[in-house]
Amino acid sequence: MDQKKKIELTRLQGIIAVASFSSGVIIASVCLFFIPPLGEIASSAVSIVSELLVLCGAILGVKASYDVKFRKFEAELNQVIENDNRNTP
């Protein structure tokens, strides 16, 4: 996979992480505190769904963060190696 696709994938993971985390928090706050669930949906089911969305957002967010940091570290390493190769006669 080339570098551009990796960056796009990391950006997509970040967007999904933010969306998942936000929707989990919104579902938990609205459905559990403000509006009681209609029908036969138990509040524990809503709670589990919101917790899973928050967990998914957290995992994807951490992965995207480490991907960005790893890519920066890799670029710095490549620059140091390139500078060493230029300075070596």
PDB file of N, CA, C and O in Angstrom:
ATOM      1  N   MET A   1       0.850  -1.165   0.000  1.00  0.00           N
ATOM      2  CA  MET A   1       0.000   0.000   0.000  1.00  0.00           C
ATOM      3  C   MET A   1       0.903   1.238   0.000  1.00  0.00           C
ATOM      4  O   MET A   1       1.848   1.322   0.785  1.00  0.00           O
ATOM      5  N   ASP A   2       0.611   2.185  -0.873  1.00  0.00           N
ATOM      6  CA  ASP A   2       1.459   3.359  -0.940  1.00  0.00           C
ATOM      7  C   ASP A   2       1.139   4.327   0.196  1.00  0.00           C
ATOM      8  O   ASP A   2       0.165   4.158   0.930  1.00  0.00           O
ATOM      9  N   GLN A   3       1.985   5.340   0.316  1.00  0.00           N
ATOM     10  CA  GLN A   3       1.913   6.264   1.446  1.00  0.00           C
ATOM     11  C   GLN A   3       0.601   7.059   1.455  1.00  0.00           C
ATOM     12  O   GLN A   3       0.028   7.302   2.517  1.00  0.00           O
ATOM     13  N   LYS A   4       0.133   7.460   0.277  1.00  0.00           N
ATOM     14  CA  LYS A   4      -1.088   8.264   0.202  1.00  0.00           C
ATOM     15  C   LYS A   4      -2.302   7.477   0.697  1.00  0.00           C
ATOM     16  O   LYS A   4      -3.158   8.029   1.388  1.00  0.00           O
ATOM     17  N   LYS A   5      -2.380   6.199   0.348  1.00  0.00           N
ATOM     18  CA  LYS A   5      -3.506   5.380   0.802  1.00  0.00           C
ATOM     19  C   LYS A   5      -3.448   5.148   2.307  1.00  0.00           C
ATOM     20  O   LYS A   5      -4.486   5.085   2.966  1.00  0.00           O
ATOM     21  N   LYS A   6      -2.237   5.020   2.854  1.00  0.00           N
ATOM     22  CA  LYS A   6      -2.105   4.850   4.301  1.00  0.00           C
ATOM     23  C   LYS A   6      -2.588   6.089   5.040  1.00  0.00           C
ATOM     24  O   LYS A   6      -3.252   5.987   6.072  1.00  0.00           O
ATOM     25  N   ILE A   7      -2.253   7.259   4.508  1.00  0.00           N
ATOM     26  CA  ILE A   7      -2.693   8.503   5.139  1.00  0.00           C
ATOM     27  C   ILE A   7      -4.212   8.626   5.065  1.00  0.00           C
ATOM     28  O   ILE A   7      -4.850   9.023   6.040  1.00  0.00           O
ATOM     29  N   GLU A   8      -4.793   8.288   3.914  1.00  0.00           N
ATOM     30  CA  GLU A   8      -6.249   8.344   3.772  1.00  0.00           C
ATOM     31  C   GLU A   8      -6.935   7.353   4.705  1.00  0.00           C
ATOM     32  O   GLU A   8      -7.982   7.661   5.275  1.00  0.00           O
ATOM     33  N   LEU A   9      -6.354   6.167   4.865  1.00  0.00           N
ATOM     34  CA  LEU A   9      -6.929   5.165   5.759  1.00  0.00           C
ATOM     35  C   LEU A   9      -6.875   5.634   7.212  1.00  0.00           C
ATOM     36  O   LEU A   9      -7.832   5.448   7.964  1.00  0.00           O
ATOM     37  N   THR A  10      -5.763   6.238   7.603  1.00  0.00           N
ATOM     38  CA  THR A  10      -5.638   6.756   8.962  1.00  0.00           C
ATOM     39  C   THR A  10      -6.628   7.889   9.198  1.00  0.00           C
ATOM     40  O   THR A  10      -7.230   7.976  10.269  1.00  0.00           O
ATOM     41  N   ARG A  11      -6.797   8.753   8.211  1.00  0.00           N
ATOM     42  CA  ARG A  11      -7.764   9.848   8.334  1.00  0.00           C
ATOM     43  C   ARG A  11      -9.183   9.292   8.465  1.00  0.00           C
ATOM     44  O   ARG A  11      -9.974   9.782   9.271  1.00  0.00           O
ATOM     45  N   LEU A  12      -9.498   8.275   7.673  1.00  0.00           N
ATOM     46  CA  LEU A  12     -10.820   7.646   7.746  1.00  0.00           C
ATOM     47  C   LEU A  12     -11.040   6.999   9.113  1.00  0.00           C
ATOM     48  O   LEU A  12     -12.131   7.089   9.676  1.00  0.00           O
ATOM     49  N   GLN A  13     -10.005   6.345   9.646  1.00  0.00           N
ATOM     50  CA  GLN A  13     -10.121   5.742  10.975  1.00  0.00           C
ATOM     51  C   GLN A  13     -10.370   6.807  12.033  1.00  0.00           C
ATOM     52  O   GLN A  13     -11.155   6.596  12.958  1.00  0.00           O
ATOM     53  N   GLY A  14      -9.712   7.938  11.899  1.00  0.00           N
ATOM     54  CA  GLY A  14      -9.929   9.031  12.841  1.00  0.00           C
ATOM     55  C   GLY A  14     -11.345   9.571  12.778  1.00  0.00           C
ATOM     56  O   GLY A  14     -11.956   9.852  13.809  1.00  0.00           O
ATOM     57  N   ILE A  15     -11.866   9.715  11.565  1.00  0.00           N
ATOM     58  CA  ILE A  15     -13.233  10.209  11.396  1.00  0.00           C
ATOM     59  C   ILE A  15     -14.236   9.216  11.976  1.00  0.00           C
ATOM     60  O   ILE A  15     -15.179   9.609  12.664  1.00  0.00           O
ATOM     61  N   ILE A  16     -14.032   7.935  11.700  1.00  0.00           N
ATOM     62  CA  ILE A  16     -14.931   6.908  12.240  1.00  0.00           C
ATOM     63  C   ILE A  16     -14.841   6.868  13.762  1.00  0.00           C
ATOM     64  O   ILE A  16     -15.851   6.678  14.440  1.00  0.00           O
ATOM     65  N   ALA A  17     -13.638   7.045  14.301  1.00  0.00           N
ATOM     66  CA  ALA A  17     -13.469   7.038  15.753  1.00  0.00           C
ATOM     67  C   ALA A  17     -14.234   8.182  16.399  1.00  0.00           C
ATOM     68  O   ALA A  17     -14.928   7.984  17.396  1.00  0.00           O
ATOM     69  N   VAL A  18     -14.111   9.377  15.835  1.00  0.00           N
ATOM     70  CA  VAL A  18     -14.819  10.532  16.395  1.00  0.00           C
ATOM     71  C   VAL A  18     -16.328  10.353  16.270  1.00  0.00           C
ATOM     72  O   VAL A  18     -17.070  10.641  17.209  1.00  0.00           O
ATOM     73  N   ALA A  19     -16.783   9.876  15.109  1.00  0.00           N
ATOM     74  CA  ALA A  19     -18.221   9.676  14.905  1.00  0.00           C
ATOM     75  C   ALA A  19     -18.775   8.609  15.846  1.00  0.00           C
ATOM     76  O   ALA A  19     -19.849   8.782  16.421  1.00  0.00           O
ATOM     77  N   SER A  20     -18.046   7.514  16.002  1.00  0.00           N
ATOM     78  CA  SER A  20     -18.500   6.429  16.871  1.00  0.00           C
ATOM     79  C   SER A  20     -18.536   6.873  18.331  1.00  0.00           C
ATOM     80  O   SER A  20     -19.505   6.610  19.043  1.00  0.00           O
ATOM     81  N   PHE A  21     -17.486   7.540  18.766  1.00  0.00           N
ATOM     82  CA  PHE A  21     -17.424   8.012  20.145  1.00  0.00           C
ATOM     83  C   PHE A  21     -18.540   9.020  20.419  1.00  0.00           C
ATOM     84  O   PHE A  21     -19.221   8.944  21.442  1.00  0.00           O
ATOM     85  N   SER A  22     -18.716   9.958  19.498  1.00  0.00           N
ATOM     86  CA  SER A  22     -19.752  10.981  19.678  1.00  0.00           C
ATOM     87  C   SER A  22     -21.148  10.374  19.697  1.00  0.00           C
ATOM     88  O   SER A  22     -21.972  10.733  20.538  1.00  0.00           O
ATOM     89  N   SER A  23     -21.415   9.456  18.775  1.00  0.00           N
ATOM     90  CA  SER A  23     -22.746   8.848  18.751  1.00  0.00           C
ATOM     91  C   SER A  23     -22.988   8.006  19.995  1.00  0.00           C
ATOM     92  O   SER A  23     -24.113   7.963  20.495  1.00  0.00           O
ATOM     93  N   GLY A  24     -21.968   7.340  20.503  1.00  0.00           N
ATOM     94  CA  GLY A  24     -22.124   6.579  21.744  1.00  0.00           C
ATOM     95  C   GLY A  24     -22.464   7.464  22.925  1.00  0.00           C
ATOM     96  O   GLY A  24     -23.328   7.129  23.735  1.00  0.00           O
ATOM     97  N   VAL A  25     -21.781   8.594  23.021  1.00  0.00           N
ATOM     98  CA  VAL A  25     -22.057   9.524  24.118  1.00  0.00           C
ATOM     99  C   VAL A  25     -23.447  10.136  23.971  1.00  0.00           C
ATOM    100  O   VAL A  25     -24.172  10.283  24.955  1.00  0.00           O
ATOM    101  N   ILE A  26     -23.816  10.489  22.747  1.00  0.00           N
ATOM    102  CA  ILE A  26     -25.138  11.082  22.517  1.00  0.00           C
ATOM    103  C   ILE A  26     -26.248  10.077  22.824  1.00  0.00           C
ATOM    104  O   ILE A  26     -27.235  10.417  23.476  1.00  0.00           O
ATOM    105  N   ILE A  27     -26.083   8.846  22.355  1.00  0.00           N
ATOM    106  CA  ILE A  27     -27.099   7.821  22.636  1.00  0.00           C
ATOM    107  C   ILE A  27     -27.228   7.592  24.136  1.00  0.00           C
ATOM    108  O   ILE A  27     -28.336   7.490  24.664  1.00  0.00           O
ATOM    109  N   ALA A  28     -26.094   7.512  24.814  1.00  0.00           N
ATOM    110  CA  ALA A  28     -26.143   7.271  26.257  1.00  0.00           C
ATOM    111  C   ALA A  28     -26.813   8.423  26.988  1.00  0.00           C
ATOM    112  O   ALA A  28     -27.656   8.202  27.857  1.00  0.00           O
ATOM    113  N   SER A  29     -26.448   9.640  26.644  1.00  0.00           N
ATOM    114  CA  SER A  29     -27.008  10.772  27.385  1.00  0.00           C
ATOM    115  C   SER A  29     -28.478  11.012  27.058  1.00  0.00           C
ATOM    116  O   SER A  29     -29.271  11.283  27.959  1.00  0.00           O
ATOM    117  N   VAL A  30     -28.849  10.917  25.793  1.00  0.00           N
ATOM    118  CA  VAL A  30     -30.238  11.191  25.413  1.00  0.00           C
ATOM    119  C   VAL A  30     -31.160  10.054  25.838  1.00  0.00           C
ATOM    120  O   VAL A  30     -32.189  10.292  26.471  1.00  0.00           O
ATOM    121  N   CYS A  31     -30.801   8.836  25.498  1.00  0.00           N
ATOM    122  CA  CYS A  31     -31.714   7.703  25.739  1.00  0.00           C
ATOM    123  C   CYS A  31     -31.763   7.262  27.194  1.00  0.00           C
ATOM    124  O   CYS A  31     -32.780   6.733  27.643  1.00  0.00           O
ATOM    125  N   LEU A  32     -30.711   7.464  27.919  1.00  0.00           N
ATOM    126  CA  LEU A  32     -30.715   6.983  29.300  1.00  0.00           C
ATOM    127  C   LEU A  32     -31.107   8.055  30.314  1.00  0.00           C
ATOM    128  O   LEU A  32     -31.594   7.730  31.396  1.00  0.00           O
ATOM    129  N   PHE A  33     -30.900   9.333  29.974  1.00  0.00           N
ATOM    130  CA  PHE A  33     -31.171  10.373  30.960  1.00  0.00           C
ATOM    131  C   PHE A  33     -32.363  11.258  30.610  1.00  0.00           C
ATOM    132  O   PHE A  33     -33.079  11.707  31.505  1.00  0.00           O
ATOM    133  N   PHE A  34     -32.587  11.516  29.320  1.00  0.00           N
ATOM    134  CA  PHE A  34     -33.630  12.467  28.946  1.00  0.00           C
ATOM    135  C   PHE A  34     -34.901  11.806  28.431  1.00  0.00           C
ATOM    136  O   PHE A  34     -36.000  12.164  28.855  1.00  0.00           O
ATOM    137  N   ILE A  35     -34.765  10.854  27.529  1.00  0.00           N
ATOM    138  CA  ILE A  35     -35.928  10.216  26.911  1.00  0.00           C
ATOM    139  C   ILE A  35     -35.897   8.730  27.241  1.00  0.00           C
ATOM    140  O   ILE A  35     -34.942   8.049  26.867  1.00  0.00           O
ATOM    141  N   PRO A  36     -36.898   8.207  27.920  1.00  0.00           N
ATOM    142  CA  PRO A  36     -36.903   6.764  28.186  1.00  0.00           C
ATOM    143  C   PRO A  36     -37.137   5.988  26.891  1.00  0.00           C
ATOM    144  O   PRO A  36     -37.865   6.461  26.018  1.00  0.00           O
ATOM    145  N   PRO A  37     -36.532   4.803  26.750  1.00  0.00           N
ATOM    146  CA  PRO A  37     -36.717   4.016  25.532  1.00  0.00           C
ATOM    147  C   PRO A  37     -38.182   3.632  25.337  1.00  0.00           C
ATOM    148  O   PRO A  37     -38.873   3.275  26.291  1.00  0.00           O
ATOM    149  N   LEU A  38     -38.643   3.708  24.097  1.00  0.00           N
ATOM    150  CA  LEU A  38     -40.022   3.353  23.776  1.00  0.00           C
ATOM    151  C   LEU A  38     -40.110   1.867  23.461  1.00  0.00           C
ATOM    152  O   LEU A  38     -39.142   1.285  22.970  1.00  0.00           O
ATOM    153  N   GLY A  39     -41.227   1.255  23.726  1.00  0.00           N
ATOM    154  CA  GLY A  39     -41.422  -0.150  23.402  1.00  0.00           C
ATOM    155  C   GLY A  39     -40.745  -1.061  24.411  1.00  0.00           C
ATOM    156  O   GLY A  39     -40.705  -0.773  25.607  1.00  0.00           O
ATOM    157  N   GLU A  40     -40.217  -2.161  23.905  1.00  0.00           N
ATOM    158  CA  GLU A  40     -39.640  -3.178  24.779  1.00  0.00           C
ATOM    159  C   GLU A  40     -38.121  -3.142  24.824  1.00  0.00           C
ATOM    160  O   GLU A  40     -37.491  -4.136  25.183  1.00  0.00           O
ATOM    161  N   ILE A  41     -37.532  -2.029  24.471  1.00  0.00           N
ATOM    162  CA  ILE A  41     -36.075  -1.902  24.542  1.00  0.00           C
ATOM    163  C   ILE A  41     -35.705  -1.581  25.983  1.00  0.00           C
ATOM    164  O   ILE A  41     -36.137  -0.570  26.536  1.00  0.00           O
ATOM    165  N   ALA A  42     -34.920  -2.429  26.569  1.00  0.00           N
ATOM    166  CA  ALA A  42     -34.490  -2.198  27.942  1.00  0.00           C
ATOM    167  C   ALA A  42     -33.377  -1.151  27.948  1.00  0.00           C
ATOM    168  O   ALA A  42     -32.632  -1.012  26.979  1.00  0.00           O
ATOM    169  N   SER A  43     -33.282  -0.431  29.040  1.00  0.00           N
ATOM    170  CA  SER A  43     -32.237   0.589  29.123  1.00  0.00           C
ATOM    171  C   SER A  43     -30.850  -0.041  29.142  1.00  0.00           C
ATOM    172  O   SER A  43     -29.871   0.605  28.768  1.00  0.00           O
ATOM    173  N   SER A  44     -30.756  -1.296  29.574  1.00  0.00           N
ATOM    174  CA  SER A  44     -29.452  -1.958  29.562  1.00  0.00           C
ATOM    175  C   SER A  44     -28.984  -2.225  28.134  1.00  0.00           C
ATOM    176  O   SER A  44     -27.783  -2.186  27.868  1.00  0.00           O
ATOM    177  N   ALA A  45     -29.908  -2.494  27.212  1.00  0.00           N
ATOM    178  CA  ALA A  45     -29.533  -2.699  25.809  1.00  0.00           C
ATOM    179  C   ALA A  45     -29.005  -1.407  25.203  1.00  0.00           C
ATOM    180  O   ALA A  45     -28.018  -1.418  24.467  1.00  0.00           O
ATOM    181  N   VAL A  46     -29.653  -0.311  25.508  1.00  0.00           N
ATOM    182  CA  VAL A  46     -29.183   0.989  25.026  1.00  0.00           C
ATOM    183  C   VAL A  46     -27.820   1.299  25.631  1.00  0.00           C
ATOM    184  O   VAL A  46     -26.936   1.832  24.960  1.00  0.00           O
ATOM    185  N   SER A  47     -27.666   0.963  26.888  1.00  0.00           N
ATOM    186  CA  SER A  47     -26.395   1.192  27.570  1.00  0.00           C
ATOM    187  C   SER A  47     -25.272   0.385  26.932  1.00  0.00           C
ATOM    188  O   SER A  47     -24.173   0.903  26.733  1.00  0.00           O
ATOM    189  N   ILE A  48     -25.536  -0.867  26.613  1.00  0.00           N
ATOM    190  CA  ILE A  48     -24.514  -1.722  26.000  1.00  0.00           C
ATOM    191  C   ILE A  48     -24.122  -1.196  24.626  1.00  0.00           C
ATOM    192  O   ILE A  48     -22.937  -1.156  24.294  1.00  0.00           O
ATOM    193  N   VAL A  49     -25.106  -0.793  23.823  1.00  0.00           N
ATOM    194  CA  VAL A  49     -24.813  -0.261  22.488  1.00  0.00           C
ATOM    195  C   VAL A  49     -23.964   0.999  22.595  1.00  0.00           C
ATOM    196  O   VAL A  49     -22.985   1.153  21.864  1.00  0.00           O
ATOM    197  N   SER A  50     -24.330   1.890  23.495  1.00  0.00           N
ATOM    198  CA  SER A  50     -23.557   3.124  23.628  1.00  0.00           C
ATOM    199  C   SER A  50     -22.149   2.842  24.145  1.00  0.00           C
ATOM    200  O   SER A  50     -21.195   3.482  23.702  1.00  0.00           O
ATOM    201  N   GLU A  51     -22.003   1.907  25.064  1.00  0.00           N
ATOM    202  CA  GLU A  51     -20.671   1.557  25.559  1.00  0.00           C
ATOM    203  C   GLU A  51     -19.813   0.933  24.467  1.00  0.00           C
ATOM    204  O   GLU A  51     -18.616   1.208  24.389  1.00  0.00           O
ATOM    205  N   LEU A  52     -20.412   0.097  23.625  1.00  0.00           N
ATOM    206  CA  LEU A  52     -19.653  -0.500  22.523  1.00  0.00           C
ATOM    207  C   LEU A  52     -19.232   0.550  21.495  1.00  0.00           C
ATOM    208  O   LEU A  52     -18.130   0.475  20.953  1.00  0.00           O
ATOM    209  N   LEU A  53     -20.094   1.518  21.225  1.00  0.00           N
ATOM    210  CA  LEU A  53     -19.722   2.595  20.307  1.00  0.00           C
ATOM    211  C   LEU A  53     -18.574   3.430  20.870  1.00  0.00           C
ATOM    212  O   LEU A  53     -17.657   3.801  20.137  1.00  0.00           O
ATOM    213  N   VAL A  54     -18.621   3.721  22.152  1.00  0.00           N
ATOM    214  CA  VAL A  54     -17.534   4.472  22.781  1.00  0.00           C
ATOM    215  C   VAL A  54     -16.245   3.656  22.758  1.00  0.00           C
ATOM    216  O   VAL A  54     -15.177   4.205  22.490  1.00  0.00           O
ATOM    217  N   LEU A  55     -16.327   2.363  23.032  1.00  0.00           N
ATOM    218  CA  LEU A  55     -15.145   1.499  22.993  1.00  0.00           C
ATOM    219  C   LEU A  55     -14.547   1.448  21.592  1.00  0.00           C
ATOM    220  O   LEU A  55     -13.331   1.549  21.429  1.00  0.00           O
ATOM    221  N   CYS A  56     -15.394   1.293  20.588  1.00  0.00           N
ATOM    222  CA  CYS A  56     -14.931   1.267  19.200  1.00  0.00           C
ATOM    223  C   CYS A  56     -14.238   2.576  18.847  1.00  0.00           C
ATOM    224  O   CYS A  56     -13.177   2.572  18.222  1.00  0.00           O
ATOM    225  N   GLY A  57     -14.832   3.687  19.242  1.00  0.00           N
ATOM    226  CA  GLY A  57     -14.218   4.985  18.978  1.00  0.00           C
ATOM    227  C   GLY A  57     -12.882   5.136  19.667  1.00  0.00           C
ATOM    228  O   GLY A  57     -11.944   5.689  19.093  1.00  0.00           O
ATOM    229  N   ALA A  58     -12.785   4.650  20.892  1.00  0.00           N
ATOM    230  CA  ALA A  58     -11.524   4.754  21.623  1.00  0.00           C
ATOM    231  C   ALA A  58     -10.434   3.903  20.979  1.00  0.00           C
ATOM    232  O   ALA A  58      -9.301   4.360  20.827  1.00  0.00           O
ATOM    233  N   ILE A  59     -10.764   2.689  20.605  1.00  0.00           N
ATOM    234  CA  ILE A  59      -9.769   1.797  19.997  1.00  0.00           C
ATOM    235  C   ILE A  59      -9.296   2.352  18.660  1.00  0.00           C
ATOM    236  O   ILE A  59      -8.094   2.405  18.400  1.00  0.00           O
ATOM    237  N   LEU A  60     -10.231   2.767  17.811  1.00  0.00           N
ATOM    238  CA  LEU A  60      -9.839   3.325  16.513  1.00  0.00           C
ATOM    239  C   LEU A  60      -9.069   4.632  16.677  1.00  0.00           C
ATOM    240  O   LEU A  60      -8.140   4.903  15.916  1.00  0.00           O
ATOM    241  N   GLY A  61      -9.444   5.435  17.655  1.00  0.00           N
ATOM    242  CA  GLY A  61      -8.730   6.688  17.901  1.00  0.00           C
ATOM    243  C   GLY A  61      -7.296   6.460  18.340  1.00  0.00           C
ATOM    244  O   GLY A  61      -6.387   7.150  17.878  1.00  0.00           O
ATOM    245  N   VAL A  62      -7.088   5.510  19.217  1.00  0.00           N
ATOM    246  CA  VAL A  62      -5.728   5.194  19.664  1.00  0.00           C
ATOM    247  C   VAL A  62      -4.902   4.640  18.512  1.00  0.00           C
ATOM    248  O   VAL A  62      -3.734   4.996  18.358  1.00  0.00           O
ATOM    249  N   LYS A  63      -5.500   3.771  17.700  1.00  0.00           N
ATOM    250  CA  LYS A  63      -4.781   3.213  16.555  1.00  0.00           C
ATOM    251  C   LYS A  63      -4.402   4.303  15.560  1.00  0.00           C
ATOM    252  O   LYS A  63      -3.274   4.326  15.067  1.00  0.00           O
ATOM    253  N   ALA A  64      -5.328   5.200  15.262  1.00  0.00           N
ATOM    254  CA  ALA A  64      -5.039   6.289  14.326  1.00  0.00           C
ATOM    255  C   ALA A  64      -3.947   7.200  14.878  1.00  0.00           C
ATOM    256  O   ALA A  64      -3.085   7.661  14.131  1.00  0.00           O
ATOM    257  N   SER A  65      -3.983   7.459  16.170  1.00  0.00           N
ATOM    258  CA  SER A  65      -2.963   8.300  16.794  1.00  0.00           C
ATOM    259  C   SER A  65      -1.581   7.659  16.699  1.00  0.00           C
ATOM    260  O   SER A  65      -0.604   8.331  16.367  1.00  0.00           O
ATOM    261  N   TYR A  66      -1.498   6.365  16.990  1.00  0.00           N
ATOM    262  CA  TYR A  66      -0.214   5.680  16.894  1.00  0.00           C
ATOM    263  C   TYR A  66       0.265   5.570  15.450  1.00  0.00           C
ATOM    264  O   TYR A  66       1.469   5.616  15.196  1.00  0.00           O
ATOM    265  N   ASP A  67      -0.658   5.426  14.504  1.00  0.00           N
ATOM    266  CA  ASP A  67      -0.260   5.395  13.095  1.00  0.00           C
ATOM    267  C   ASP A  67       0.390   6.710  12.685  1.00  0.00           C
ATOM    268  O   ASP A  67       1.405   6.712  11.988  1.00  0.00           O
ATOM    269  N   VAL A  68      -0.192   7.829  13.115  1.00  0.00           N
ATOM    270  CA  VAL A  68       0.370   9.139  12.783  1.00  0.00           C
ATOM    271  C   VAL A  68       1.738   9.311  13.431  1.00  0.00           C
ATOM    272  O   VAL A  68       2.679   9.766  12.781  1.00  0.00           O
ATOM    273  N   LYS A  69       1.856   8.951  14.706  1.00  0.00           N
ATOM    274  CA  LYS A  69       3.139   9.094  15.397  1.00  0.00           C
ATOM    275  C   LYS A  69       4.196   8.179  14.792  1.00  0.00           C
ATOM    276  O   LYS A  69       5.357   8.569  14.664  1.00  0.00           O
ATOM    277  N   PHE A  70       3.803   6.975  14.422  1.00  0.00           N
ATOM    278  CA  PHE A  70       4.747   6.047  13.808  1.00  0.00           C
ATOM    279  C   PHE A  70       5.211   6.570  12.456  1.00  0.00           C
ATOM    280  O   PHE A  70       6.389   6.453  12.116  1.00  0.00           O
ATOM    281  N   ARG A  71       4.298   7.146  11.687  1.00  0.00           N
ATOM    282  CA  ARG A  71       4.658   7.693  10.380  1.00  0.00           C
ATOM    283  C   ARG A  71       5.633   8.864  10.534  1.00  0.00           C
ATOM    284  O   ARG A  71       6.572   8.987   9.748  1.00  0.00           O
ATOM    285  N   LYS A  72       5.424   9.727  11.538  1.00  0.00           N
ATOM    286  CA  LYS A  72       6.351  10.833  11.790  1.00  0.00           C
ATOM    287  C   LYS A  72       7.718  10.306  12.199  1.00  0.00           C
ATOM    288  O   LYS A  72       8.743  10.806  11.737  1.00  0.00           O
ATOM    289  N   PHE A  73       7.735   9.300  13.063  1.00  0.00           N
ATOM    290  CA  PHE A  73       8.997   8.711  13.507  1.00  0.00           C
ATOM    291  C   PHE A  73       9.735   8.082  12.336  1.00  0.00           C
ATOM    292  O   PHE A  73      10.954   8.213  12.221  1.00  0.00           O
ATOM    293  N   GLU A  74       9.002   7.401  11.469  1.00  0.00           N
ATOM    294  CA  GLU A  74       9.601   6.773  10.294  1.00  0.00           C
ATOM    295  C   GLU A  74      10.192   7.824   9.354  1.00  0.00           C
ATOM    296  O   GLU A  74      11.269   7.616   8.794  1.00  0.00           O
ATOM    297  N   ALA A  75       9.501   8.947   9.178  1.00  0.00           N
ATOM    298  CA  ALA A  75      10.012  10.017   8.321  1.00  0.00           C
ATOM    299  C   ALA A  75      11.282  10.626   8.909  1.00  0.00           C
ATOM    300  O   ALA A  75      12.225  10.921   8.175  1.00  0.00           O
ATOM    301  N   GLU A  76      11.312  10.815  10.231  1.00  0.00           N
ATOM    302  CA  GLU A  76      12.515  11.346  10.874  1.00  0.00           C
ATOM    303  C   GLU A  76      13.681  10.383  10.732  1.00  0.00           C
ATOM    304  O   GLU A  76      14.809  10.803  10.473  1.00  0.00           O
ATOM    305  N   LEU A  77      13.416   9.097  10.900  1.00  0.00           N
ATOM    306  CA  LEU A  77      14.478   8.098  10.736  1.00  0.00           C
ATOM    307  C   LEU A  77      15.025   8.095   9.314  1.00  0.00           C
ATOM    308  O   LEU A  77      16.238   8.038   9.111  1.00  0.00           O
ATOM    309  N   ASN A  78      14.138   8.154   8.339  1.00  0.00           N
ATOM    310  CA  ASN A  78      14.581   8.186   6.948  1.00  0.00           C
ATOM    311  C   ASN A  78      15.401   9.431   6.655  1.00  0.00           C
ATOM    312  O   ASN A  78      16.356   9.377   5.880  1.00  0.00           O
ATOM    313  N   GLN A  79      15.038  10.552   7.268  1.00  0.00           N
ATOM    314  CA  GLN A  79      15.798  11.781   7.069  1.00  0.00           C
ATOM    315  C   GLN A  79      17.187  11.670   7.692  1.00  0.00           C
ATOM    316  O   GLN A  79      18.163  12.119   7.093  1.00  0.00           O
ATOM    317  N   VAL A  80      17.293  11.088   8.867  1.00  0.00           N
ATOM    318  CA  VAL A  80      18.597  10.908   9.512  1.00  0.00           C
ATOM    319  C   VAL A  80      19.475   9.977   8.685  1.00  0.00           C
ATOM    320  O   VAL A  80      20.664  10.241   8.505  1.00  0.00           O
ATOM    321  N   ILE A  81      18.898   8.894   8.185  1.00  0.00           N
ATOM    322  CA  ILE A  81      19.662   7.953   7.361  1.00  0.00           C
ATOM    323  C   ILE A  81      20.124   8.631   6.080  1.00  0.00           C
ATOM    324  O   ILE A  81      21.255   8.427   5.638  1.00  0.00           O
ATOM    325  N   GLU A  82      19.256   9.433   5.489  1.00  0.00           N
ATOM    326  CA  GLU A  82      19.619  10.145   4.260  1.00  0.00           C
ATOM    327  C   GLU A  82      20.736  11.149   4.518  1.00  0.00           C
ATOM    328  O   GLU A  82      21.646  11.285   3.700  1.00  0.00           O
ATOM    329  N   ASN A  83      20.676  11.854   5.651  1.00  0.00           N
ATOM    330  CA  ASN A  83      21.735  12.806   6.001  1.00  0.00           C
ATOM    331  C   ASN A  83      23.052  12.093   6.267  1.00  0.00           C
ATOM    332  O   ASN A  83      24.110  12.593   5.885  1.00  0.00           O
ATOM    333  N   ASP A  84      23.008  10.937   6.912  1.00  0.00           N
ATOM    334  CA  ASP A  84      24.228  10.167   7.160  1.00  0.00           C
ATOM    335  C   ASP A  84      24.838   9.677   5.855  1.00  0.00           C
ATOM    336  O   ASP A  84      26.059   9.674   5.700  1.00  0.00           O
ATOM    337  N   ASN A  85      23.998   9.267   4.923  1.00  0.00           N
ATOM    338  CA  ASN A  85      24.505   8.797   3.633  1.00  0.00           C
ATOM    339  C   ASN A  85      25.132   9.934   2.838  1.00  0.00           C
ATOM    340  O   ASN A  85      26.096   9.703   2.108  1.00  0.00           O
ATOM    341  N   ARG A  86      24.618  11.147   2.956  1.00  0.00           N
ATOM    342  CA  ARG A  86      25.198  12.298   2.258  1.00  0.00           C
ATOM    343  C   ARG A  86      26.540  12.691   2.852  1.00  0.00           C
ATOM    344  O   ARG A  86      27.456  13.072   2.124  1.00  0.00           O
ATOM    345  N   ASN A  87      26.662  12.600   4.177  1.00  0.00           N
ATOM    346  CA  ASN A  87      27.891  13.029   4.848  1.00  0.00           C
ATOM    347  C   ASN A  87      28.998  11.992   4.777  1.00  0.00           C
ATOM    348  O   ASN A  87      30.164  12.329   4.984  1.00  0.00           O
ATOM    349  N   THR A  88      28.666  10.748   4.493  1.00  0.00           N
ATOM    350  CA  THR A  88      29.675   9.700   4.403  1.00  0.00           C
ATOM    351  C   THR A  88      30.348   9.776   3.034  1.00  0.00           C
ATOM    352  O   THR A  88      29.674   9.763   2.004  1.00  0.00           O
ATOM    353  N   PRO A  89      31.712   9.857   3.027  1.00  0.00           N
ATOM    354  CA  PRO A  89      32.412   9.956   1.734  1.00  0.00           C
ATOM    355  C   PRO A  89      32.404   8.679   0.959  1.00  0.00           C
ATOM    356  O   PRO A  89      32.954   8.621  -0.141  1.00  0.00           O
TER     357      PRO A  89
END
